[in-house]
Amino acid sequence: MLPVLDLSTSQTDPDGFRVALREAAHTYGFFYLTGHSVSDAQIAEVLRSAREFFALPVDVKNRISQLQSPQFRGYSRLGGELTNGQVDWREQIDIGPERATVPGAEGYWRLQGPNLWPEQPTGFRAAFEDWDRSLSAVGLRLLRLWAESLGAAADLFDDAFAGLPATLIKVVRYPGGAASDQGVGAHKDSGVLTLLLVEPDSTGLQVELTAGEWVDVPPVPGAFIVNIGELLEVATGGYLRATRHRVLSPKPGTDRVSIPYFLNPALDATVPLIVLPDELAALARGVETDPDNPIFNTYGENAWKSRTRAHPDVAERHHGIRPTSVPGSGY
């Protein structure tokens, strides 16, 4: 089982928590987080909102179809996203920061803009705007603790997130008995940090802790599942680990609802590199490279790459980008 970290102990035993946080991210790249101060009531509210939306008729859900959004926001139909060029069998809503579009935007600035909010269920928008505020606070707190655990100043990452962070919420349902075992294909998250809420009793998430060996990650009551993105791996020269993971399609007669929250810096931000203490630098594994999936210094370039590859229909309709066979992921 993955390690379980209690964030509240960062107040009572800060040194001990920082060591545990560093070791979990170095060894596994994944861990469970309790003691995060997000209430059970707020968790229940976003899960209820998700369930009520997905229960709506398809034509109602399609009123906020992502095909209407140049910013890749809104509802993606079942099978409407790709990972590694293969169909992911899930439906979802993508929610980003609610901002005005950039006049004459080019490149990754075309990702900034408004969301497509559903009229039903009542309170959906308010619930997820509150969710953004709550999870952003948890994520930024973790980043400050990580910086200290690696011998840097606590505010090392602050500037990258201080302006207009490009967070992303996905509200996802995986149906049972899908046409493929691929709920979402194997990938690493392309940003900084992910906090995942999974509905109780849901199965399917697996992580690749050693090459070719996949380990089940069931939900733990009251806990978020936290994992490292590629930019944090790059920032530490591979000392912190971005681990490949996937979701298998649920069995017939069941489904899976999950809400990943991707904490990302501003589109034009670069995540600072950390000069590790010698004893930690000696344990850094280096950064894995893939010529088909380069990691760019600027966050927005990674986000633009990921979104256009994962949603080729939106990329072609709004941005004139023709689909290719290059692997993609929506993260």
MARKOL-806138 format. One record per residue (C-alpha): residue in three letters; chain; y, x, z. Coordinates in pm, whole numbers, padded with zeros to 5 digits. Each point is the difference from the previous one (the first is absolute). Layout:
! residues N
+---------+--------+--------+--------+--------+
! residuo ! cadena !  north !   east !     up !
+---------+--------+--------+--------+--------+
!     Ala !      A !      Y !      X !      Z !
...
+---------+--------+--------+--------+--------+
//
This chain:
! residues 331
+---------+--------+--------+--------+--------+
! residuo ! cadena !  north !   east !     up !
+---------+--------+--------+--------+--------+
!     Met !      A !  00000 !  00000 !  00000 !
!     Leu !      A !  00356 !  00109 ! -00066 !
!     Pro !      A !  00213 !  00106 !  00297 !
!     Val !      A !  00199 ! -00267 !  00187 !
!     Leu !      A !  00353 !  00103 !  00106 !
!     Asp !      A !  00215 ! -00196 !  00246 !
!     Leu !      A !  00366 !  00036 ! -00099 !
!     Ser !      A !  00116 ! -00107 !  00345 !
!     Thr !      A ! -00139 !  00325 !  00142 !
!     Ser !      A !  00267 !  00187 ! -00197 !
!     Gln !      A !  00230 ! -00109 !  00285 !
!     Thr !      A ! -00230 !  00094 !  00289 !
!     Asp !      A ! -00169 !  00307 ! -00149 !
!     Pro !      A !  00207 !  00108 ! -00302 !
!     Asp !      A ! -00162 !  00343 ! -00037 !
!     Gly !      A ! -00350 ! -00145 !  00010 !
!     Phe !      A !  00086 ! -00272 ! -00250 !
!     Arg !      A !  00158 !  00244 ! -00245 !
!     Val !      A ! -00310 !  00221 !  00007 !
!     Ala !      A ! -00230 ! -00301 ! -00055 !
!     Leu !      A !  00221 ! -00126 ! -00285 !
!     Arg !      A !  00002 !  00339 ! -00170 !
!     Glu !      A ! -00375 !  00046 !  00034 !
!     Ala !      A ! -00083 ! -00348 ! -00127 !
!     Ala !      A !  00215 !  00045 ! -00310 !
!     His !      A ! -00131 !  00352 ! -00061 !
!     Thr !      A ! -00370 ! -00079 !  00045 !
!     Tyr !      A ! -00029 ! -00354 ! -00136 !
!     Gly !      A !  00327 ! -00106 ! -00162 !
!     Phe !      A ! -00074 ! -00344 !  00151 !
!     Phe !      A !  00009 ! -00144 !  00351 !
!     Tyr !      A !  00040 ! -00324 !  00194 !
!     Leu !      A !  00331 ! -00060 !  00179 !
!     Thr !      A !  00035 ! -00222 !  00308 !
!     Gly !      A !  00288 ! -00031 !  00244 !
!     His !      A !  00247 ! -00046 ! -00287 !
!     Ser !      A !  00198 ! -00287 !  00161 !
!     Val !      A ! -00041 ! -00234 ! -00299 !
!     Ser !      A ! -00088 ! -00328 !  00165 !
!     Asp !      A ! -00317 ! -00200 ! -00051 !
!     Ala !      A !  00220 ! -00295 ! -00094 !
!     Gln !      A !  00171 !  00191 ! -00280 !
!     Ile !      A ! -00335 !  00125 ! -00131 !
!     Ala !      A ! -00138 ! -00356 !  00003 !
!     Glu !      A !  00309 ! -00128 ! -00182 !
!     Val !      A ! -00027 !  00236 ! -00299 !
!     Leu !      A ! -00375 ! -00059 ! -00031 !
!     Arg !      A !  00056 ! -00377 !  00014 !
!     Ser !      A !  00272 !  00024 ! -00266 !
!     Ala !      A ! -00229 !  00206 ! -00222 !
!     Arg !      A ! -00288 ! -00246 !  00035 !
!     Glu !      A !  00221 ! -00299 ! -00074 !
!     Phe !      A !  00144 !  00164 ! -00311 !
!     Phe !      A ! -00337 !  00098 ! -00144 !
!     Ala !      A ! -00131 ! -00356 !  00059 !
!     Leu !      A !  00263 ! -00138 ! -00239 !
!     Pro !      A ! -00098 ! -00104 ! -00357 !
!     Val !      A !  00017 !  00281 ! -00255 !
!     Asp !      A !  00284 ! -00164 ! -00192 !
!     Val !      A !  00210 ! -00009 !  00318 !
!     Lys !      A ! -00071 !  00364 !  00079 !
!     Asn !      A !  00089 !  00094 ! -00357 !
!     Arg !      A !  00353 ! -00132 !  00049 !
!     Ile !      A !  00072 !  00345 !  00143 !
!     Ser !      A ! -00218 !  00188 ! -00248 !
!     Gln !      A !  00067 !  00373 ! -00008 !
!     Leu !      A !  00027 ! -00029 ! -00378 !
!     Gln !      A !  00350 ! -00139 !  00066 !
!     Ser !      A !  00110 !  00308 !  00198 !
!     Pro !      A !  00117 !  00327 ! -00155 !
!     Gln !      A ! -00025 !  00142 !  00355 !
!     Phe !      A ! -00376 ! -00076 !  00025 !
!     Arg !      A !  00054 ! -00259 !  00275 !
!     Gly !      A ! -00169 ! -00332 !  00057 !
!     Tyr !      A ! -00349 ! -00140 ! -00053 !
!     Ser !      A ! -00273 !  00180 ! -00192 !
!     Arg !      A ! -00285 ! -00220 ! -00110 !
!     Leu !      A ! -00360 !  00085 !  00076 !
!     Gly !      A ! -00085 !  00314 ! -00197 !
!     Gly !      A !  00365 !  00068 ! -00083 !
!     Glu !      A !  00011 !  00358 !  00129 !
!     Leu !      A ! -00182 !  00317 ! -00101 !
!     Thr !      A ! -00118 !  00308 !  00191 !
!     Asn !      A ! -00143 !  00291 ! -00197 !
!     Gly !      A !  00028 ! -00217 ! -00310 !
!     Gln !      A ! -00240 ! -00261 !  00142 !
!     Val !      A !  00076 ! -00354 !  00115 !
!     Asp !      A !  00054 ! -00060 !  00372 !
!     Trp !      A ! -00149 ! -00338 !  00098 !
!     Arg !      A !  00269 ! -00134 !  00226 !
!     Glu !      A !  00314 ! -00214 ! -00007 !
!     Gln !      A !  00319 !  00106 !  00174 !
!     Ile !      A !  00374 ! -00023 !  00053 !
!     Asp !      A !  00212 !  00316 ! -00016 !
!     Ile !      A !  00314 !  00003 !  00217 !
!     Gly !      A !  00260 !  00275 !  00002 !
!     Pro !      A !  00347 !  00045 !  00150 !
!     Glu !      A !  00227 ! -00290 ! -00095 !
!     Arg !      A !  00281 !  00173 ! -00191 !
!     Ala !      A !  00214 ! -00049 ! -00308 !
!     Thr !      A ! -00110 !  00158 ! -00325 !
!     Val !      A !  00166 !  00324 ! -00110 !
!     Pro !      A !  00224 ! -00059 ! -00306 !
!     Gly !      A ! -00130 !  00197 ! -00298 !
!     Ala !      A ! -00293 !  00126 !  00205 !
!     Glu !      A ! -00229 !  00262 ! -00151 !
!     Gly !      A ! -00336 !  00129 !  00117 !
!     Tyr !      A ! -00098 ! -00072 !  00356 !
!     Trp !      A !  00329 ! -00175 !  00080 !
!     Arg !      A ! -00142 ! -00293 ! -00198 !
!     Leu !      A ! -00226 ! -00063 !  00303 !
!     Gln !      A !  00298 ! -00110 !  00210 !
!     Gly !      A !  00082 ! -00367 ! -00002 !
!     Pro !      A ! -00076 ! -00343 !  00145 !
!     Asn !      A ! -00334 ! -00141 !  00108 !
!     Leu !      A ! -00163 ! -00316 ! -00130 !
!     Trp !      A ! -00046 ! -00213 !  00312 !
!     Pro !      A ! -00231 ! -00304 !  00007 !
!     Glu !      A !  00143 ! -00336 !  00102 !
!     Gln !      A ! -00327 ! -00070 !  00180 !
!     Pro !      A ! -00107 !  00050 !  00270 !
!     Thr !      A !  00311 ! -00067 !  00205 !
!     Gly !      A !  00120 !  00311 !  00181 !
!     Phe !      A ! -00184 !  00247 ! -00224 !
!     Arg !      A !  00311 !  00205 ! -00081 !
!     Ala !      A !  00125 !  00014 !  00359 !
!     Ala !      A ! -00343 !  00104 !  00126 !
!     Phe !      A ! -00026 !  00294 ! -00237 !
!     Glu !      A !  00360 !  00115 !  00039 !
!     Asp !      A ! -00069 !  00016 !  00373 !
!     Trp !      A ! -00326 !  00183 ! -00075 !
!     Asp !      A !  00189 !  00261 ! -00199 !
!     Arg !      A !  00234 !  00069 !  00290 !
!     Ser !      A ! -00280 !  00023 !  00256 !
!     Leu !      A ! -00229 !  00228 ! -00198 !
!     Ser !      A !  00283 !  00222 ! -00120 !
!     Ala !      A !  00082 !  00071 !  00364 !
!     Val !      A ! -00363 !  00088 !  00077 !
!     Gly !      A ! -00031 !  00224 ! -00305 !
!     Leu !      A !  00323 !  00190 !  00061 !
!     Arg !      A ! -00103 !  00056 !  00361 !
!     Leu !      A ! -00328 !  00151 ! -00120 !
!     Leu !      A !  00180 !  00229 ! -00244 !
!     Arg !      A !  00221 !  00139 !  00274 !
!     Leu !      A ! -00304 !  00065 !  00219 !
!     Trp !      A ! -00180 !  00169 ! -00291 !
!     Ala !      A !  00296 !  00227 ! -00067 !
!     Glu !      A !  00002 !  00115 !  00363 !
!     Ser !      A ! -00377 !  00046 !  00002 !
!     Leu !      A !  00033 !  00238 ! -00295 !
!     Gly !      A !  00268 !  00215 !  00161 !
!     Ala !      A !  00299 ! -00156 ! -00175 !
!     Ala !      A !  00301 ! -00193 !  00128 !
!     Ala !      A ! -00063 ! -00368 !  00070 !
!     Asp !      A !  00265 ! -00105 ! -00255 !
!     Leu !      A ! -00147 !  00205 ! -00286 !
!     Phe !      A ! -00085 ! -00305 ! -00211 !
!     Asp !      A !  00296 ! -00217 !  00103 !
!     Asp !      A !  00227 !  00075 ! -00297 !
!     Ala !      A ! -00266 ! -00099 ! -00254 !
!     Phe !      A ! -00026 ! -00346 !  00157 !
!     Ala !      A !  00356 ! -00051 !  00127 !
!     Gly !      A !  00153 ! -00146 ! -00316 !
!     Leu !      A ! -00205 ! -00246 ! -00202 !
!     Pro !      A ! -00369 !  00045 !  00081 !
!     Ala !      A ! -00231 ! -00136 ! -00271 !
!     Thr !      A ! -00251 ! -00172 !  00223 !
!     Leu !      A ! -00268 ! -00222 ! -00153 !
!     Ile !      A ! -00200 ! -00286 !  00151 !
!     Lys !      A ! -00309 ! -00129 ! -00175 !
!     Val !      A ! -00147 ! -00333 !  00110 !
!     Val !      A ! -00354 !  00011 ! -00136 !
!     Arg !      A ! -00306 ! -00223 ! -00029 !
!     Tyr !      A ! -00337 !  00123 ! -00124 !
!     Pro !      A ! -00229 ! -00288 ! -00101 !
!     Gly !      A ! -00373 !  00004 !  00064 !
!     Gly !      A ! -00245 !  00010 ! -00288 !
!     Ala !      A !  00244 !  00177 ! -00234 !
!     Ala !      A ! -00096 !  00119 ! -00346 !
!     Ser !      A ! -00003 !  00361 !  00122 !
!     Asp !      A ! -00059 !  00192 !  00323 !
!     Gln !      A !  00347 !  00152 ! -00040 !
!     Gly !      A !  00237 ! -00183 !  00231 !
!     Val !      A !  00228 !  00298 ! -00043 !
!     Gly !      A ! -00119 !  00327 ! -00149 !
!     Ala !      A ! -00014 !  00337 !  00172 !
!     His !      A !  00345 !  00156 !  00037 !
!     Lys !      A !  00243 !  00181 !  00226 !
!     Asp !      A !  00327 ! -00171 !  00092 !
!     Ser !      A !  00286 !  00165 ! -00188 !
!     Gly !      A !  00269 ! -00035 !  00267 !
!     Val !      A !  00040 !  00118 !  00358 !
!     Leu !      A ! -00175 ! -00233 !  00243 !
!     Thr !      A ! -00193 ! -00330 ! -00007 !
!     Leu !      A ! -00051 ! -00249 !  00283 !
!     Leu !      A ! -00270 ! -00253 ! -00081 !
!     Leu !      A ! -00056 ! -00337 !  00166 !
!     Val !      A ! -00340 ! -00150 ! -00068 !
!     Glu !      A ! -00108 ! -00352 !  00090 !
!     Pro !      A ! -00266 !  00006 !  00275 !
!     Asp !      A ! -00364 !  00016 ! -00116 !
!     Ser !      A !  00099 !  00122 ! -00348 !
!     Thr !      A ! -00212 !  00273 ! -00153 !
!     Gly !      A !  00019 !  00219 ! -00307 !
!     Leu !      A !  00237 !  00290 !  00075 !
!     Gln !      A ! -00166 !  00340 ! -00035 !
!     Val !      A !  00135 !  00355 !  00028 !
!     Glu !      A ! -00142 !  00316 ! -00156 !
!     Leu !      A ! -00004 !  00243 !  00291 !
!     Thr !      A ! -00223 !  00246 ! -00188 !
!     Ala !      A ! -00047 !  00017 ! -00377 !
!     Gly !      A ! -00217 ! -00290 ! -00117 !
!     Glu !      A ! -00058 ! -00135 !  00352 !
!     Trp !      A !  00170 ! -00333 !  00069 !
!     Val !      A !  00045 ! -00128 !  00355 !
!     Asp !      A !  00069 ! -00363 !  00092 !
!     Val !      A !  00328 ! -00070 !  00183 !
!     Pro !      A ! -00026 ! -00342 !  00168 !
!     Pro !      A !  00306 ! -00156 !  00163 !
!     Val !      A !  00061 !  00059 !  00372 !
!     Pro !      A !  00166 ! -00294 !  00181 !
!     Gly !      A !  00372 !  00059 !  00048 !
!     Ala !      A !  00001 !  00329 ! -00188 !
!     Phe !      A !  00156 !  00116 ! -00323 !
!     Ile !      A ! -00197 !  00232 ! -00226 !
!     Val !      A !  00231 !  00291 ! -00080 !
!     Asn !      A ! -00041 !  00252 ! -00280 !
!     Ile !      A !  00190 !  00293 ! -00148 !
!     Gly !      A !  00148 ! -00007 ! -00349 !
!     Glu !      A !  00014 !  00283 ! -00251 !
!     Leu !      A !  00363 !  00090 !  00075 !
!     Leu !      A ! -00083 !  00078 !  00363 !
!     Glu !      A ! -00295 !  00211 ! -00116 !
!     Val !      A !  00238 !  00188 ! -00230 !
!     Ala !      A !  00262 !  00041 !  00274 !
!     Thr !      A ! -00258 !  00177 !  00219 !
!     Gly !      A ! -00169 !  00209 ! -00269 !
!     Gly !      A ! -00316 ! -00205 !  00046 !
!     Tyr !      A ! -00017 !  00033 !  00378 !
!     Leu !      A !  00033 ! -00378 !  00032 !
!     Arg !      A ! -00254 ! -00175 ! -00215 !
!     Ala !      A !  00046 ! -00278 ! -00254 !
!     Thr !      A ! -00350 ! -00148 ! -00014 !
!     Arg !      A ! -00149 ! -00195 ! -00288 !
!     His !      A ! -00093 ! -00358 !  00084 !
!     Arg !      A ! -00112 ! -00318 ! -00170 !
!     Val !      A ! -00078 ! -00366 !  00069 !
!     Leu !      A ! -00329 ! -00156 ! -00104 !
!     Ser !      A !  00003 ! -00362 ! -00110 !
!     Pro !      A ! -00116 ! -00240 !  00274 !
!     Lys !      A ! -00334 ! -00176 ! -00015 !
!     Pro !      A ! -00020 ! -00350 ! -00153 !
!     Gly !      A !  00121 ! -00267 !  00239 !
!     Thr !      A !  00242 !  00239 !  00175 !
!     Asp !      A !  00335 !  00156 ! -00079 !
!     Arg !      A !  00238 !  00261 !  00143 !
!     Val !      A !  00371 ! -00026 !  00076 !
!     Ser !      A !  00195 !  00316 !  00076 !
!     Ile !      A !  00367 !  00103 !  00011 !
!     Pro !      A !  00070 !  00369 ! -00067 !
!     Tyr !      A !  00349 !  00126 !  00081 !
!     Phe !      A !  00104 !  00312 ! -00190 !
!     Leu !      A !  00274 !  00198 !  00174 !
!     Asn !      A !  00177 !  00193 ! -00273 !
!     Pro !      A !  00332 !  00187 ! -00016 !
!     Ala !      A !  00292 ! -00080 ! -00228 !
!     Leu !      A ! -00081 !  00004 ! -00370 !
!     Asp !      A !  00213 !  00313 ! -00056 !
!     Ala !      A ! -00121 !  00177 !  00316 !
!     Thr !      A ! -00215 !  00307 !  00026 !
!     Val !      A ! -00218 !  00037 !  00309 !
!     Pro !      A !  00084 !  00332 !  00169 !
!     Leu !      A ! -00266 !  00268 !  00017 !
!     Ile !      A ! -00104 !  00107 !  00349 !
!     Val !      A ! -00030 !  00366 !  00092 !
!     Leu !      A ! -00310 ! -00017 !  00217 !
!     Pro !      A ! -00067 !  00226 !  00297 !
!     Asp !      A ! -00238 !  00280 ! -00097 !
!     Glu !      A ! -00297 ! -00152 !  00184 !
!     Leu !      A !  00038 ! -00327 ! -00190 !
!     Ala !      A !  00085 !  00159 ! -00335 !
!     Ala !      A ! -00331 !  00188 !  00019 !
!     Leu !      A ! -00179 ! -00338 !  00003 !
!     Ala !      A !  00192 ! -00155 ! -00292 !
!     Arg !      A ! -00234 ! -00085 ! -00287 !
!     Gly !      A !  00258 !  00004 ! -00277 !
!     Val !      A !  00089 ! -00303 ! -00208 !
!     Glu !      A ! -00257 ! -00152 ! -00234 !
!     Thr !      A !  00128 ! -00018 ! -00357 !
!     Asp !      A ! -00096 ! -00227 ! -00288 !
!     Pro !      A !  00157 !  00065 ! -00342 !
!     Asp !      A ! -00037 ! -00372 ! -00085 !
!     Asn !      A !  00175 ! -00104 !  00320 !
!     Pro !      A !  00277 !  00250 !  00082 !
!     Ile !      A !  00191 ! -00018 !  00328 !
!     Phe !      A !  00376 !  00020 ! -00054 !
!     Asn !      A !  00255 !  00135 !  00247 !
!     Thr !      A !  00217 ! -00311 ! -00018 !
!     Tyr !      A ! -00157 ! -00311 !  00149 !
!     Gly !      A !  00133 ! -00235 ! -00267 !
!     Glu !      A ! -00177 !  00190 ! -00277 !
!     Asn !      A ! -00331 ! -00052 !  00181 !
!     Ala !      A !  00075 ! -00368 !  00056 !
!     Trp !      A !  00094 ! -00055 ! -00365 !
!     Lys !      A ! -00315 !  00176 ! -00118 !
!     Ser !      A ! -00218 ! -00208 !  00232 !
!     Arg !      A !  00155 ! -00338 ! -00077 !
!     Thr !      A !  00007 !  00039 ! -00377 !
!     Arg !      A ! -00362 !  00115 ! -00010 !
!     Ala !      A ! -00129 ! -00265 !  00239 !
!     His !      A !  00184 ! -00290 ! -00169 !
!     Pro !      A !  00003 !  00084 ! -00372 !
!     Asp !      A !  00079 ! -00360 ! -00098 !
!     Val !      A !  00325 !  00005 !  00197 !
!     Ala !      A !  00081 !  00353 ! -00120 !
!     Glu !      A ! -00038 ! -00101 ! -00363 !
!     Arg !      A !  00180 ! -00334 !  00025 !
!     His !      A !  00308 !  00125 !  00187 !
!     His !      A !  00016 !  00372 ! -00071 !
!     Gly !      A ! -00167 !  00049 ! -00339 !
!     Ile !      A ! -00268 !  00230 !  00145 !
!     Arg !      A ! -00323 ! -00035 ! -00191 !
!     Pro !      A ! -00326 !  00008 !  00198 !
!     Thr !      A ! -00193 !  00326 !  00005 !
!     Ser !      A ! -00344 !  00105 !  00123 !
!     Val !      A !  00152 !  00217 !  00274 !
!     Pro !      A ! -00130 ! -00099 !  00346 !
!     Gly !      A !  00238 ! -00196 !  00218 !
!     Ser !      A !  00051 ! -00134 !  00349 !
!     Gly !      A !  00258 ! -00242 !  00133 !
!     Tyr !      A !  00081 !  00213 !  00303 !
+---------+--------+--------+--------+--------+
//
